[in-house]
Amino acid sequence: MFQLMLSLDPAAITNRSYPELFQTGETAYGKPLVDAQHPHNFIMGLGLHYAHPLGEDVMVQLYFAPVGDPALGPVAFPHRASADELPQATLSHHWQDSTHIADEVITAAIMLHNLVRLEANGFYGTEPGENRWIVPYGPINSWSTRLSVFPIKNWMAQVSVGRIAKPERQEPGDVVRATASIHYTRPMQGSSWSTSLI
């Protein structure tokens, strides 16, 4: 499967950020963001997914993305069912999804019985520059691993841990991040109900 996700934020957000009360975390143009959200990159996702069955109940999955989503944290808000109709980033976006646009992402995963998926990956975790129109690149300097469980219909849970190299320009050093989340989605007539606890 080929994946491409684009955003017109760099063209539409002309003031280097847009107001969003209580949003914090990350920086834009050298300044820490407070009550604001930075524009996302023009290319938010560009990658290849490959899946191959190994018998009836085992699936091997490979993923390479010059710009992609490492196996760290929950499904990022642009893809999360519980944030599907939100016009702007969720307030906790920078803390939950800080690596959702990473570079040089390489992931290997194994899925068992459609119940459990274990992923391991490497990626370039250093915060990119402020040019939102290019695809930055660098050496793989960060890693993560994620265990996802699909215990019963409509439910999904994940735990993940990763080490991110120099994720913030204003705060030197590496970060070790651990996450856990539970997601519930129930189809309804003409719509659906979705909730995430992260």
Residue frames as a rotation matrix with the C-alpha (Angstrom) as fourth column:
MET 1
0.584 0.812 0.000 0.00
0.812 -0.584 0.000 0.00
0.000 0.000 -1.000 0.00
PHE 2
-0.533 -0.683 0.499 1.25
0.673 -0.700 -0.239 3.46
0.512 0.209 0.833 -0.85
GLN 3
0.346 0.617 -0.706 0.40
0.916 -0.386 0.112 6.28
-0.204 -0.685 -0.699 1.58
LEU 4
-0.666 -0.489 0.563 0.39
0.563 -0.825 -0.051 10.03
0.489 0.283 0.825 0.95
MET 5
0.377 0.747 -0.547 -1.01
0.923 -0.352 0.156 12.67
-0.076 -0.564 -0.822 3.32
LEU 6
-0.523 -0.515 0.679 -0.80
0.631 -0.770 -0.098 16.38
0.573 0.377 0.728 2.51
SER 7
0.197 0.555 -0.808 -1.67
0.888 -0.451 -0.093 19.51
-0.416 -0.699 -0.582 4.47
LEU 8
0.189 -0.069 0.980 -2.18
0.658 -0.732 -0.179 23.07
0.729 0.678 -0.093 3.24
ASP 9
0.704 0.047 -0.709 -1.23
0.671 -0.373 0.641 24.46
-0.234 -0.927 -0.294 6.67
PRO 10
-0.320 -0.912 -0.258 1.99
0.767 -0.409 0.494 26.10
-0.556 -0.039 0.830 5.36
ALA 11
-0.733 0.094 0.673 -0.02
0.502 -0.593 0.629 28.11
0.459 0.799 0.388 2.82
ALA 12
0.193 0.963 0.190 -3.12
0.470 -0.261 0.843 28.79
0.861 -0.073 -0.503 4.91
ILE 13
0.765 0.011 -0.644 -1.50
0.627 -0.245 0.740 29.64
-0.150 -0.969 -0.194 8.26
THR 14
0.431 -0.563 0.705 0.36
0.468 -0.529 -0.708 32.84
0.772 0.635 0.036 7.45
ASN 15
0.589 -0.171 0.790 1.06
-0.598 -0.750 0.283 34.05
0.544 -0.639 -0.544 11.01
ARG 16
-0.430 -0.881 -0.197 3.45
-0.600 0.442 -0.667 31.15
0.674 -0.169 -0.719 11.83
SER 17
-0.949 0.250 -0.189 0.80
0.313 0.723 -0.616 29.63
-0.017 -0.644 -0.765 14.14
TYR 18
-0.252 0.908 0.336 -2.91
-0.074 -0.364 0.929 29.75
0.965 0.209 0.159 14.77
PRO 19
-0.508 0.053 0.859 -4.52
-0.824 -0.320 -0.468 30.52
0.250 -0.946 0.207 18.14
GLU 20
0.142 0.555 -0.820 -5.63
0.023 0.826 0.563 27.54
0.990 -0.099 0.105 20.20
LEU 21
0.292 0.056 0.955 -6.34
-0.833 -0.476 0.283 28.23
0.471 -0.877 -0.093 23.85
PHE 22
0.613 -0.132 0.779 -4.36
-0.631 0.512 0.583 26.03
-0.476 -0.849 0.230 26.29
GLN 23
0.930 -0.366 -0.029 -2.25
0.263 0.718 -0.644 24.35
0.256 0.591 0.764 23.56
THR 24
0.576 -0.809 0.117 1.36
-0.721 -0.436 0.538 24.06
-0.384 -0.394 -0.835 24.72
GLY 25
0.328 -0.573 0.751 4.48
0.226 0.819 0.527 22.14
-0.917 -0.003 0.399 23.79
GLU 26
0.177 -0.430 0.885 6.87
0.975 0.199 -0.099 22.30
-0.133 0.881 0.455 20.83
THR 27
-0.275 -0.364 -0.890 8.13
0.214 -0.926 0.312 25.48
-0.937 -0.104 0.333 19.19
ALA 28
0.584 0.338 0.738 7.45
0.800 -0.085 -0.594 27.55
-0.138 0.937 -0.320 16.08
TYR 29
0.517 -0.453 0.726 10.13
0.325 -0.681 -0.656 29.77
0.792 0.576 -0.205 14.54
GLY 30
-0.442 -0.897 0.000 12.31
0.256 -0.126 -0.958 29.63
0.860 -0.424 0.286 17.63
LYS 31
-0.576 0.300 0.760 9.63
-0.749 -0.565 -0.345 30.45
0.326 -0.768 0.550 20.19
PRO 32
-0.955 0.294 0.031 7.85
0.242 0.840 -0.486 28.05
-0.169 -0.457 -0.873 22.55
LEU 33
-0.528 0.835 0.154 4.17
0.003 -0.180 0.984 27.67
0.849 0.520 0.092 21.69
VAL 34
-0.851 0.424 -0.310 1.66
0.356 0.032 -0.934 28.83
-0.387 -0.905 -0.178 24.29
ASP 35
0.032 0.969 -0.244 -2.03
0.059 -0.245 -0.968 29.02
-0.998 0.017 -0.065 23.36
ALA 36
0.276 0.006 -0.961 -1.07
-0.896 -0.359 -0.260 28.28
-0.347 0.933 -0.094 19.74
GLN 37
0.526 -0.095 0.845 -0.56
0.264 0.963 -0.056 25.47
-0.808 0.253 0.532 17.22
HIS 38
-0.410 -0.737 -0.537 2.18
-0.413 -0.375 0.830 25.54
-0.813 0.562 -0.151 14.59
PRO 39
0.461 0.516 -0.722 1.38
-0.881 0.164 -0.444 24.75
-0.110 0.841 0.530 10.95
HIS 40
0.438 -0.296 0.849 1.98
0.043 0.950 0.309 21.14
-0.898 -0.099 0.429 10.00
ASN 41
-0.612 -0.775 -0.157 4.24
-0.191 -0.047 0.980 20.20
-0.768 0.630 -0.119 7.12
PHE 42
-0.078 0.532 -0.843 2.94
-0.988 -0.157 -0.008 20.09
-0.137 0.832 0.538 3.55
ILE 43
-0.005 0.025 -1.000 3.90
-0.363 0.931 0.025 16.39
0.932 0.363 0.005 3.35
MET 44
0.133 0.169 0.977 2.58
-0.991 0.000 0.135 14.83
0.023 -0.986 0.167 6.56
GLY 45
0.225 -0.063 0.972 2.91
-0.277 0.953 0.126 11.25
-0.934 -0.297 0.197 5.39
LEU 46
0.456 -0.161 -0.876 4.70
-0.873 0.113 -0.475 9.49
0.176 0.980 -0.089 2.53
GLY 47
-0.370 -0.616 0.695 5.32
-0.787 0.606 0.117 5.78
-0.493 -0.504 -0.709 2.87
LEU 48
-0.155 0.232 -0.960 5.01
-0.671 0.689 0.275 2.18
0.725 0.687 0.049 1.75
HIS 49
0.003 0.242 0.970 3.31
-0.858 0.499 -0.122 -0.63
-0.513 -0.832 0.210 3.71
TYR 50
-0.270 -0.065 -0.961 3.84
-0.659 0.740 0.135 -4.30
0.702 0.669 -0.243 2.93
ALA 51
0.039 0.338 0.940 2.05
-0.886 0.448 -0.124 -7.22
-0.463 -0.828 0.317 4.61
HIS 52
-0.285 -0.184 -0.941 2.68
-0.676 0.735 0.061 -10.94
0.680 0.653 -0.333 4.07
PRO 53
0.675 0.580 0.455 0.82
-0.734 0.463 0.497 -13.83
0.078 -0.670 0.739 5.74
LEU 54
-0.596 -0.770 -0.229 2.89
-0.679 0.635 -0.369 -16.58
0.430 -0.065 -0.901 7.36
GLY 55
-0.874 0.399 -0.277 0.28
0.466 0.850 -0.246 -19.25
0.137 -0.344 -0.929 7.76
GLU 56
-0.096 0.981 0.169 -3.32
0.727 -0.048 0.685 -18.76
0.680 0.189 -0.708 8.78
ASP 57
0.759 0.506 -0.411 -2.86
0.628 -0.401 0.667 -16.74
0.172 -0.764 -0.622 11.98
VAL 58
0.129 -0.798 -0.589 0.44
0.580 -0.421 0.698 -14.86
-0.805 -0.432 0.408 11.54
MET 59
0.822 0.114 0.558 1.09
0.529 -0.517 -0.673 -11.73
0.212 0.849 -0.485 9.48
VAL 60
-0.177 -0.906 -0.384 4.43
0.848 -0.339 0.408 -9.95
-0.500 -0.254 0.828 8.96
GLN 61
0.851 0.471 0.234 4.26
0.526 -0.758 -0.386 -6.23
-0.004 0.451 -0.893 8.19
LEU 62
-0.316 -0.944 -0.099 6.98
0.901 -0.331 0.280 -3.88
-0.297 0.000 0.955 6.92
TYR 63
0.824 0.567 0.012 6.78
0.556 -0.805 -0.206 -0.10
-0.107 0.177 -0.978 6.66
PHE 64
-0.417 -0.906 -0.077 9.17
0.866 -0.422 0.269 2.46
-0.276 0.045 0.960 5.20
ALA 65
0.701 0.678 0.220 8.39
0.710 -0.693 -0.125 6.16
0.068 0.244 -0.967 5.13
PRO 66
-0.401 -0.765 0.504 10.59
0.655 -0.625 -0.426 9.13
0.641 0.159 0.751 4.26
VAL 67
-0.737 0.313 0.598 7.90
-0.594 -0.723 -0.354 10.96
0.322 -0.616 0.719 6.28
GLY 68
-0.141 0.693 -0.707 5.79
0.021 0.717 0.697 8.79
0.990 0.083 -0.115 8.54
ASP 69
0.461 0.502 0.732 4.46
-0.761 -0.201 0.617 7.70
0.457 -0.841 0.289 11.89
PRO 70
-0.629 -0.740 -0.238 6.79
-0.487 0.614 -0.621 5.72
0.606 -0.275 -0.746 14.20
ALA 71
0.117 0.613 -0.782 5.47
0.331 0.718 0.612 2.98
0.936 -0.331 -0.119 16.47
LEU 72
-0.831 -0.373 -0.414 5.25
0.523 -0.269 -0.809 5.30
0.190 -0.888 0.418 19.48
GLY 73
-0.807 0.574 -0.141 2.02
-0.370 -0.677 -0.636 6.38
-0.461 -0.461 0.759 21.13
PRO 74
-0.016 0.904 0.428 -1.57
0.264 0.417 -0.870 6.04
-0.964 0.099 -0.245 20.04
VAL 75
-0.038 0.146 0.989 -2.84
0.997 -0.054 0.046 6.55
0.060 0.988 -0.143 16.53
ALA 76
-0.891 -0.390 -0.233 -2.08
0.409 -0.912 -0.036 10.23
-0.199 -0.128 0.972 15.86
PHE 77
-0.362 0.838 -0.408 -5.00
0.089 -0.405 -0.910 12.66
-0.928 -0.366 0.072 16.03
PRO 78
-0.411 0.293 -0.863 -5.38
-0.858 -0.444 0.258 13.17
-0.308 0.847 0.434 12.23
HIS 79
-0.571 0.134 -0.810 -6.11
-0.430 0.792 0.434 9.42
0.700 0.596 -0.394 11.95
ARG 80
-0.982 0.178 -0.068 -7.81
0.147 0.482 -0.864 8.81
-0.121 -0.858 -0.499 15.30
ALA 81
-0.420 0.895 0.150 -11.53
0.658 0.187 0.730 8.07
0.625 0.405 -0.667 15.03
SER 82
0.189 0.535 -0.823 -12.29
0.962 -0.271 0.045 10.07
-0.199 -0.800 -0.566 18.20
ALA 83
-0.232 -0.305 -0.924 -10.78
0.164 -0.948 0.271 13.21
-0.959 -0.089 0.270 16.58
ASP 84
-0.403 0.015 0.915 -12.17
0.854 0.365 0.370 12.60
-0.328 0.931 -0.160 13.10
GLU 85
0.338 0.671 0.660 -14.34
0.853 -0.515 0.086 15.70
0.397 0.534 -0.746 12.90
LEU 86
0.457 -0.231 -0.859 -12.14
0.544 -0.692 0.476 18.17
-0.704 -0.684 -0.190 14.77
PRO 87
0.941 -0.056 0.334 -11.10
0.262 -0.506 -0.822 21.14
0.215 0.861 -0.461 12.58
GLN 88
0.372 -0.866 0.336 -7.88
-0.725 -0.496 -0.477 21.76
0.580 -0.066 -0.812 14.54
ALA 89
-0.415 -0.645 -0.642 -5.36
-0.058 0.723 -0.689 19.77
0.908 -0.248 -0.337 16.53
THR 90
0.618 0.575 -0.537 -6.51
0.462 0.287 0.839 18.30
0.637 -0.766 -0.088 19.84
LEU 91
0.805 -0.257 0.535 -5.29
-0.495 -0.788 0.366 20.20
0.328 -0.559 -0.761 22.91
SER 92
0.575 -0.595 0.562 -3.02
-0.365 0.428 0.827 17.40
-0.732 -0.681 0.029 24.04
HIS 93
0.994 -0.085 -0.067 -1.64
-0.029 0.384 -0.923 16.80
0.104 0.919 0.379 20.54
HIS 94
0.361 -0.931 0.058 1.96
-0.666 -0.301 -0.683 17.84
0.653 0.208 -0.728 21.26
TRP 95
-0.207 -0.426 0.881 2.21
-0.938 0.341 -0.056 15.53
-0.277 -0.838 -0.470 24.25
GLN 96
0.421 0.465 0.779 0.41
-0.278 0.883 -0.378 12.54
-0.864 -0.058 0.501 22.71
ASP 97
0.838 0.111 0.535 1.51
0.440 0.441 -0.782 12.71
-0.323 0.890 0.321 19.07
SER 98
0.565 -0.593 -0.573 4.86
-0.395 -0.805 0.444 14.51
-0.724 -0.024 -0.689 19.07
THR 99
-0.535 -0.829 0.164 6.48
-0.252 0.341 0.906 12.00
-0.807 0.443 -0.391 16.70
HIS 100
0.308 0.763 0.568 3.57
0.271 0.502 -0.821 11.59
-0.912 0.407 -0.052 14.28
ILE 101
0.984 -0.176 -0.037 5.54
-0.079 -0.242 -0.967 13.32
0.161 0.954 -0.252 11.51
ALA 102
0.371 -0.909 0.190 9.01
-0.250 0.100 0.963 11.76
-0.894 -0.405 -0.190 11.71
ASP 103
0.505 -0.292 -0.813 11.55
-0.862 -0.121 -0.492 11.12
0.045 0.949 -0.312 8.98
GLU 104
-0.335 -0.704 -0.627 13.26
-0.717 0.622 -0.315 7.96
0.611 0.344 -0.713 7.74
VAL 105
0.052 0.466 0.883 10.83
-0.907 0.393 -0.154 5.64
-0.418 -0.793 0.444 9.54
ILE 106
-0.382 -0.158 -0.911 11.53
-0.558 0.825 0.091 1.91
0.737 0.543 -0.403 9.20
THR 107
-0.121 0.468 0.876 9.19
-0.942 0.223 -0.249 -0.50
-0.312 -0.855 0.414 11.03
ALA 108
-0.652 0.037 -0.757 8.86
-0.268 0.923 0.277 -4.28
0.709 0.384 -0.592 11.24
ALA 109
-0.279 0.656 0.702 5.81
-0.944 -0.052 -0.327 -5.85
-0.178 -0.753 0.633 12.88
ILE 110
-0.895 0.146 -0.421 4.26
0.026 0.960 0.278 -9.22
0.444 0.238 -0.864 13.52
MET 111
-0.270 0.894 0.357 0.52
-0.955 -0.295 0.017 -9.75
0.120 -0.337 0.934 14.02
LEU 112
-0.988 -0.089 -0.127 -0.82
-0.063 0.979 -0.195 -12.88
0.142 -0.185 -0.972 15.73
HIS 113
-0.588 0.803 -0.091 -4.38
0.807 0.577 -0.127 -14.16
-0.050 -0.149 -0.988 15.38
ASN 114
-0.210 0.472 0.856 -5.61
0.348 -0.782 0.517 -10.59
0.914 0.406 0.000 14.61
LEU 115
0.755 0.491 -0.435 -5.38
0.538 -0.084 0.839 -10.06
0.376 -0.867 -0.328 18.37
VAL 116
0.618 -0.644 -0.450 -1.82
0.268 -0.366 0.891 -8.88
-0.739 -0.671 -0.054 19.08
ARG 117
0.780 -0.462 0.422 0.65
0.369 -0.206 -0.906 -6.79
0.506 0.862 0.010 17.07
LEU 118
0.533 -0.714 -0.453 4.27
0.442 -0.221 0.869 -6.17
-0.721 -0.664 0.198 18.11
GLU 119
0.868 -0.223 0.445 6.21
0.307 -0.463 -0.832 -3.43
0.391 0.858 -0.333 16.28
ALA 120
0.309 -0.821 -0.480 9.83
0.566 -0.247 0.787 -2.27
-0.764 -0.514 0.389 16.42
ASN 121
0.741 -0.010 0.672 11.29
0.621 -0.373 -0.690 0.61
0.257 0.928 -0.270 14.48
GLY 122
-0.297 -0.813 -0.501 13.99
0.780 -0.510 0.364 3.18
-0.551 -0.283 0.785 13.96
PHE 123
0.602 0.509 0.615 13.55
0.764 -0.592 -0.258 6.75
0.233 0.625 -0.745 12.78
TYR 124
-0.589 -0.704 0.396 15.13
0.570 -0.710 -0.413 10.21
0.572 -0.017 0.820 12.62
GLY 125
0.200 0.771 -0.604 13.68
0.962 -0.037 0.272 11.84
0.188 -0.635 -0.749 15.72
THR 126
-0.662 -0.515 -0.545 15.46
0.622 -0.783 -0.015 15.21
-0.419 -0.348 0.839 15.76
GLU 127
0.315 0.850 -0.422 13.05
0.430 -0.524 -0.735 18.13
-0.846 0.050 -0.530 15.37
PRO 128
0.018 -0.298 0.954 13.11
0.998 -0.048 -0.034 19.40
0.056 0.953 0.297 11.77
GLY 129
-0.919 -0.368 -0.142 13.65
0.363 -0.930 0.059 23.01
-0.154 0.003 0.988 10.73
GLU 130
-0.335 0.817 -0.470 10.89
0.038 -0.487 -0.873 25.53
-0.941 -0.310 0.132 10.10
ASN 131
-0.661 0.129 -0.739 10.65
-0.746 -0.221 0.629 25.02
-0.083 0.967 0.242 6.32
ARG 132
-0.178 0.727 0.664 7.29
-0.396 0.565 -0.724 23.24
-0.901 -0.391 0.187 6.14
TRP 133
0.608 0.460 -0.647 7.49
-0.735 0.016 -0.678 22.63
-0.302 0.888 0.348 2.37
ILE 134
-0.104 -0.753 -0.649 10.46
-0.845 0.411 -0.342 20.22
0.525 0.513 -0.679 2.22
VAL 135
0.909 0.211 -0.359 11.05
-0.027 0.890 0.456 16.62
0.415 -0.405 0.815 3.29
PRO 136
0.300 -0.849 0.435 13.86
-0.950 -0.306 0.058 16.81
0.084 -0.430 -0.899 5.87
TYR 137
0.799 -0.103 -0.593 16.11
0.029 0.991 -0.133 13.80
0.601 0.089 0.794 6.35
GLY 138
0.127 -0.799 0.588 18.83
-0.965 -0.236 -0.112 12.57
0.228 -0.553 -0.801 8.64
PRO 139
-0.666 -0.455 -0.591 20.35
-0.341 0.890 -0.302 9.42
0.663 0.000 -0.749 10.09
ILE 140
0.459 0.777 -0.431 18.21
0.062 0.456 0.888 7.00
0.887 -0.434 0.161 12.07
ASN 141
-0.626 -0.722 0.296 18.95
-0.167 -0.247 -0.955 8.12
0.762 -0.647 0.034 15.64
SER 142
-0.413 0.592 0.692 15.79
-0.897 -0.133 -0.421 7.12
-0.157 -0.795 0.586 17.56
TRP 143
-0.829 0.175 -0.532 13.90
-0.020 0.940 0.340 3.90
0.559 0.292 -0.776 18.23
SER 144
-0.343 0.739 0.579 10.59
-0.926 -0.162 -0.342 2.71
-0.159 -0.654 0.740 19.59
THR 145
-0.919 0.194 -0.343 8.54
0.096 0.954 0.284 -0.41
0.382 0.229 -0.895 20.13
ARG 146
-0.446 0.851 0.277 4.79
-0.895 -0.418 -0.159 -0.82
-0.020 -0.318 0.948 20.54
LEU 147
-0.958 0.287 0.005 2.51
0.286 0.956 -0.072 -3.64
-0.026 -0.068 -0.997 21.64
SER 148
-0.530 0.847 -0.052 -1.11
-0.839 -0.514 0.179 -3.36
0.125 0.138 0.983 20.46
VAL 149
-0.927 0.324 0.191 -3.92
0.238 0.899 -0.368 -5.65
-0.291 -0.296 -0.910 21.62
PHE 150
-0.546 0.815 -0.192 -7.37
-0.715 -0.335 0.613 -6.06
0.436 0.472 0.766 20.04
PRO 151
-0.910 0.014 0.414 -9.13
-0.286 0.702 -0.652 -8.10
-0.300 -0.712 -0.635 22.76
ILE 152
-0.262 0.886 0.382 -12.74
0.688 0.449 -0.570 -7.90
-0.677 0.113 -0.727 21.56
LYS 153
-0.100 0.313 0.944 -14.69
0.928 -0.312 0.202 -6.21
0.358 0.897 -0.260 18.81
ASN 154
0.668 0.387 0.635 -14.52
0.347 -0.918 0.195 -2.38
0.659 0.090 -0.747 18.84
TRP 155
0.937 -0.350 -0.009 -11.71
-0.132 -0.378 0.916 -2.24
-0.324 -0.857 -0.401 21.45
MET 156
0.518 -0.854 0.049 -7.98
0.448 0.222 -0.866 -1.61
0.728 0.471 0.498 21.02
ALA 157
0.945 -0.314 -0.095 -5.19
-0.059 -0.447 0.893 -0.92
-0.322 -0.838 -0.441 23.55
GLN 158
0.565 -0.822 0.069 -1.52
0.337 0.154 -0.929 -0.10
0.753 0.548 0.364 23.14
VAL 159
0.809 -0.522 -0.269 1.62
0.075 -0.362 0.929 0.42
-0.583 -0.772 -0.253 25.22
SER 160
0.699 -0.611 0.372 4.80
0.490 0.029 -0.871 1.80
0.521 0.791 0.319 23.71
VAL 161
0.658 -0.597 -0.459 8.21
0.201 -0.448 0.871 3.08
-0.726 -0.665 -0.175 24.66
GLY 162
0.664 -0.468 0.583 10.88
0.657 -0.007 -0.754 4.89
0.357 0.884 0.303 22.69
ARG 163
0.076 -0.710 -0.700 14.05
0.597 -0.530 0.603 6.94
-0.799 -0.463 0.384 22.89
ILE 164
0.798 0.276 0.535 13.91
0.594 -0.506 -0.625 10.13
0.098 0.817 -0.568 20.78
ALA 165
-0.207 -0.967 -0.149 17.15
0.954 -0.233 0.187 11.93
-0.216 -0.104 0.971 19.91
LYS 166
-0.884 -0.278 -0.376 17.03
0.265 -0.960 0.086 15.74
-0.385 -0.024 0.923 20.30
PRO 167
-0.266 0.867 0.422 13.25
0.963 0.218 0.159 16.11
0.046 0.448 -0.893 19.83
GLU 168
0.797 0.564 -0.217 13.14
0.585 -0.810 0.039 19.80
-0.154 -0.158 -0.975 20.86
ARG 169
0.257 -0.706 0.660 15.28
0.543 -0.459 -0.703 22.63
0.799 0.540 0.265 19.49
GLN 170
0.343 -0.058 0.938 14.98
-0.488 -0.864 0.125 24.74
0.803 -0.501 -0.324 22.67
GLU 171
0.594 -0.104 0.797 15.78
-0.740 0.316 0.593 21.88
-0.314 -0.943 0.111 25.08
PRO 172
-0.084 -0.702 -0.708 18.91
-0.843 0.428 -0.325 19.91
0.531 0.570 -0.628 24.22
GLY 173
-0.683 -0.250 0.687 19.08
-0.610 0.712 -0.348 16.24
-0.402 -0.657 -0.638 25.06
ASP 174
-0.755 0.392 -0.526 17.24
-0.120 0.706 0.698 13.02
0.645 0.590 -0.486 24.34
VAL 175
-0.242 0.774 0.585 13.84
-0.969 -0.159 -0.191 11.97
-0.055 -0.613 0.789 25.67
VAL 176
-0.976 0.130 -0.175 12.59
0.121 0.991 0.060 8.55
0.181 0.037 -0.983 26.75
ARG 177
-0.461 0.883 0.087 8.83
-0.886 -0.464 0.019 8.41
0.057 -0.069 0.996 26.27
ALA 178
-0.958 0.287 0.020 6.35
0.283 0.952 -0.118 5.76
-0.053 -0.107 -0.993 27.42
THR 179
-0.577 0.814 -0.074 2.67
-0.806 -0.552 0.211 5.78
0.131 0.181 0.975 26.46
ALA 180
-0.873 0.451 0.184 -0.49
0.409 0.884 -0.226 3.76
-0.264 -0.122 -0.957 27.00
SER 181
-0.650 0.709 -0.273 -3.95
-0.745 -0.665 0.049 4.15
-0.147 0.235 0.961 25.52
ILE 182
-0.624 0.610 0.489 -7.34
0.488 0.793 -0.365 2.48
-0.610 0.011 -0.792 25.15
HIS 183
-0.808 0.364 -0.463 -9.66
-0.577 -0.647 0.498 3.15
-0.119 0.670 0.733 22.20
TYR 184
-0.486 0.748 0.452 -13.30
0.452 0.658 -0.602 2.21
-0.748 -0.089 -0.658 21.74
THR 185
-0.778 0.301 -0.551 -15.26
-0.605 -0.592 0.532 2.68
-0.166 0.747 0.643 18.50
ARG 186
-0.488 0.706 0.514 -18.85
0.383 0.702 -0.600 1.57
-0.784 -0.096 -0.613 17.95
PRO 187
-0.958 0.212 0.194 -20.50
0.124 -0.304 0.945 1.87
0.259 0.929 0.265 14.54
MET 188
-0.416 0.886 -0.206 -23.98
0.200 -0.132 -0.971 3.40
-0.887 -0.445 -0.122 14.66
GLN 189
0.201 0.564 0.801 -26.59
0.927 0.155 -0.342 3.97
-0.317 0.811 -0.491 12.00
GLY 190
0.783 0.114 0.611 -25.25
0.460 -0.768 -0.446 6.75
0.418 0.631 -0.654 9.80
SER 191
0.460 -0.672 0.581 -22.32
-0.681 -0.687 -0.255 7.53
0.570 -0.278 -0.773 12.14
SER 192
0.220 -0.393 -0.893 -20.16
0.507 0.828 -0.239 6.07
0.834 -0.400 0.381 14.90
TRP 193
0.941 -0.014 0.338 -19.19
-0.300 -0.495 0.815 6.67
0.156 -0.869 -0.470 18.52
SER 194
0.374 -0.878 -0.299 -15.49
0.511 0.464 -0.723 6.77
0.774 0.118 0.622 19.34
THR 195
0.931 -0.116 0.345 -13.62
-0.350 -0.549 0.759 7.46
0.101 -0.827 -0.552 22.59
SER 196
0.266 -0.907 -0.326 -9.91
0.316 0.402 -0.860 7.42
0.911 0.126 0.393 23.43
LEU 197
0.983 -0.154 0.096 -8.24
-0.139 -0.295 0.945 7.40
-0.117 -0.943 -0.312 26.85
ILE 198
0.544 -0.836 0.068 -4.54
0.315 0.128 -0.941 8.25
0.778 0.533 0.333 26.41
